[in-house]
Amino acid sequence: MSLSRARLDGQLDISPKTLHKWVADYKKDAKHSFVGSGNLKPEDREKRELQKRIRDLEEENAILKKAMSIFAKNQK
């Protein structure tokens, strides 16, 4: 069964632009096109992990700065 894109996007109630993007994404990388359900592409997973690592390090840095100021006040 072959449907035209115009008919298909009408049946799915999505814009032609969205359908075109989905088709282009699938042609580009079929294995990782529709990862969904929290499953990320490897590069997206790595990016998320690196962003979390940055947040954690920034938080640790802020804690250490506060501790330094507390210890510096106690030294006086």
C-alpha positions as CSV (number, residue, x, y, z in Angstrom):
1,M,0.0,0.0,0.0
2,S,1.6,3.2,-1.1
3,L,0.3,6.6,0.1
4,S,1.3,10.0,-1.2
5,R,3.0,12.2,1.3
6,A,0.2,14.8,1.0
7,R,-2.4,12.1,1.8
8,L,-0.3,10.6,4.6
9,D,0.3,13.9,6.4
10,G,-3.4,14.5,6.2
11,Q,-4.2,11.2,7.7
12,L,-1.6,11.6,10.4
13,D,-2.7,15.2,11.1
14,I,0.8,16.5,10.8
15,S,2.3,19.3,8.7
16,P,4.0,18.4,5.4
17,K,7.1,20.0,6.7
18,T,7.2,17.6,9.7
19,L,6.6,14.6,7.5
20,H,9.4,15.8,5.1
21,K,11.8,16.2,8.1
22,W,11.0,12.7,9.3
23,V,11.6,11.2,5.9
24,A,14.9,13.1,5.5
25,D,16.0,12.0,9.0
26,Y,15.2,8.4,8.2
27,K,17.1,8.5,4.9
28,K,20.1,10.1,6.7
29,D,20.3,7.6,9.6
30,A,17.6,4.9,9.7
31,K,18.9,3.2,12.8
32,H,18.8,6.3,15.0
33,S,16.0,8.3,13.3
34,F,13.2,7.7,15.8
35,V,14.9,6.8,19.0
36,G,12.1,8.1,21.3
37,S,11.1,6.8,24.8
38,G,14.2,8.2,26.4
39,N,16.6,6.3,24.1
40,L,19.1,8.8,22.7
41,K,21.4,8.7,19.8
42,P,24.9,8.0,21.1
43,E,26.1,11.6,20.4
44,D,23.0,13.0,22.2
45,R,23.6,10.6,25.2
46,E,27.2,11.8,25.4
47,K,26.2,15.4,25.2
48,R,23.7,14.9,28.0
49,E,26.3,13.1,30.2
50,L,28.8,15.9,29.6
51,Q,26.3,18.6,30.4
52,K,25.4,16.8,33.7
53,R,29.2,16.5,34.5
54,I,29.6,20.3,33.9
55,R,26.6,21.0,36.2
56,D,28.0,18.7,38.9
57,L,31.5,20.3,38.7
58,E,30.0,23.8,38.8
59,E,28.1,22.8,41.9
60,E,31.2,21.4,43.5
61,N,33.1,24.5,42.6
62,A,30.4,26.7,44.2
63,I,30.5,24.6,47.4
64,L,34.3,24.9,47.6
65,K,34.2,28.6,47.1
66,K,31.7,29.0,50.0
67,A,33.8,26.7,52.2
68,M,36.9,28.8,51.4
69,S,35.2,32.0,52.4
70,I,34.0,30.4,55.7
71,F,37.5,29.1,56.5
72,A,39.1,32.4,55.6
73,K,36.7,34.3,58.0
74,N,37.6,31.8,60.7
75,Q,41.3,32.5,60.2
76,K,40.9,36.2,61.0
